[in-house]
Amino acid sequence: MVKRPTISDLARISGVSVATVDRVLNNRLPVREETARRVYETATDIGYHAAGLIKQRMRQELPEYRLGFLLLRGNDAFYGDFARELELAISQSQRFRGVATIDFASSLAPDEIASQMRRLAAKSRAIAVVGPDHPTLTAVVETLK
């Protein structure tokens, strides 16, 4: 029977003290991000039973951002794939916890896109837009900045 890795094993292999591993596990006192990440990666590598908890605790400390995206043609395979990749990239970010709101332009009419931009911006920290180059949209971007 294989012995389950202990907190001492994790500390030794990570190159940190047992107290540091304890701080990472229990979210006590500040631990440098690179140190916490090294402990997490080592925990994953050796099969430490609380690796998931470490990951969860590390993510709790990250800022949370709601990001809005306005893309063209929701029924287009390219934009559908692009939307899925955006969601995946945001969910896997190691610098922040993100929530993606992805809308698709109902038409290429600048006034309609401008309205969608304003609605999306009202519920997002930042937005990104794919749309035609038009003075109306440029004005909305300037206003939202």
matplotlib code that plots the C-alpha trace (Angstrom):
import matplotlib.pyplot as plt

x = [0.0, 1.4, 1.7, -0.3, 1.9, 1.9, 2.2, 5.9, 6.4, 4.8, 6.9, 10.1, 9.5, 8.2, 11.3, 9.3, 8.6, 5.6, 4.4, 4.3, 2.3, -0.1, -0.5, -1.2, -3.7, -5.5, -5.3, -3.4, -1.0, 0.2, 2.2, 3.9, 2.0, 4.9, 5.4, 1.7, 1.8, 4.9, 3.2, 0.1, 2.0, 4.0, 0.8, -0.7, 2.5, 2.8, -1.0, -1.4, -5.0, -5.7, -4.3, -7.9, -8.3, -5.0, -6.2, -9.5, -7.9, -5.5, -8.4, -10.4, -7.7, -7.8, -9.9, -13.1, -13.9, -17.0, -15.9, -18.3, -17.8, -19.9, -19.3, -20.8, -23.1, -23.9, -24.8, -21.4, -19.1, -16.1, -17.7, -19.2, -15.8, -14.3, -16.9, -16.1, -12.3, -12.9, -14.9, -12.2, -9.4, -11.2, -12.1, -8.5, -6.9, -4.4, -4.4, -8.1, -11.5, -13.5, -17.1, -17.6, -20.8, -20.8, -23.5, -23.8, -24.8, -28.3, -27.4, -24.5, -26.5, -24.2, -27.1, -28.1, -24.5, -24.1, -27.2, -25.8, -22.4, -24.0, -26.1, -23.1, -20.9, -23.5, -23.0, -19.2, -15.9, -14.6, -15.9, -14.5, -16.4, -16.1, -17.9, -17.7, -15.5, -18.2, -18.2, -21.2, -19.3, -16.1, -18.1, -19.6, -16.1, -14.9, -17.9, -17.4, -13.7]
y = [0.0, 3.4, 5.9, 9.1, 12.3, 14.3, 18.0, 17.4, 15.7, 18.6, 21.2, 19.3, 18.8, 22.4, 23.8, 25.6, 25.1, 23.2, 26.5, 28.0, 25.1, 25.5, 29.2, 28.3, 25.6, 27.7, 31.1, 32.6, 35.5, 36.6, 34.2, 35.3, 34.3, 32.4, 30.5, 29.5, 28.5, 26.4, 24.6, 24.1, 22.7, 20.4, 19.2, 18.4, 16.6, 14.4, 13.7, 15.6, 15.2, 18.9, 20.2, 21.2, 23.2, 25.0, 26.0, 27.2, 29.3, 30.8, 31.8, 33.3, 36.0, 37.0, 40.0, 39.3, 41.1, 40.9, 41.3, 42.0, 41.0, 42.0, 39.9, 39.7, 37.0, 34.5, 31.8, 32.1, 29.1, 31.4, 33.7, 30.8, 29.2, 32.6, 33.0, 29.6, 30.4, 33.7, 31.9, 29.3, 31.8, 33.9, 30.8, 29.7, 33.1, 32.9, 36.7, 37.2, 35.4, 36.4, 36.2, 36.6, 38.1, 37.5, 39.1, 39.0, 42.0, 41.6, 43.7, 45.8, 49.0, 51.4, 52.6, 49.1, 48.1, 51.3, 50.4, 46.9, 48.4, 50.7, 47.8, 45.5, 48.3, 48.9, 45.4, 45.0, 46.3, 46.4, 45.5, 44.4, 44.9, 43.6, 45.9, 48.2, 51.3, 54.1, 57.5, 56.6, 53.6, 55.6, 58.2, 55.5, 54.0, 57.5, 58.0, 54.6, 55.1]
z = [0.0, -1.0, 1.8, 1.2, 1.1, 4.3, 4.9, 5.8, 2.4, 0.7, 2.6, 1.9, -1.8, -2.2, -0.5, 2.2, 5.9, 7.2, 8.7, 5.1, 3.8, 6.7, 5.9, 2.2, 3.2, 5.8, 4.1, 7.0, 6.8, 3.5, 1.4, -1.8, -4.9, -6.4, -3.1, -2.9, -6.6, -6.0, -3.1, -5.2, -8.1, -5.9, -4.1, -7.5, -8.7, -5.6, -5.2, -2.0, -0.9, -0.3, -3.7, -4.7, -1.5, -2.1, -5.6, -4.3, -1.5, -4.0, -6.3, -3.4, -3.0, -6.6, -7.7, -9.5, -12.8, -14.9, -18.5, -21.4, -25.0, -28.0, -31.0, -34.5, -35.9, -33.1, -35.6, -37.3, -36.4, -36.0, -33.5, -31.6, -31.3, -30.4, -27.6, -26.2, -26.2, -24.4, -21.7, -21.3, -21.2, -18.5, -16.4, -16.5, -15.7, -12.9, -12.3, -11.6, -11.2, -14.2, -15.3, -19.1, -20.5, -24.2, -26.4, -30.2, -32.3, -33.6, -36.7, -38.1, -37.6, -35.6, -33.4, -32.4, -31.7, -29.6, -27.6, -26.9, -26.0, -23.4, -21.9, -21.7, -20.2, -17.5, -16.0, -16.8, -15.6, -19.1, -22.6, -25.9, -29.1, -32.7, -35.0, -38.0, -37.9, -37.5, -35.9, -33.7, -32.2, -31.8, -29.8, -27.6, -26.9, -25.9, -23.6, -22.0, -21.4]

ax = plt.figure().add_subplot(projection="3d")
ax.plot(x, y, z, "-o")
ax.set_aspect("equal")
plt.show()
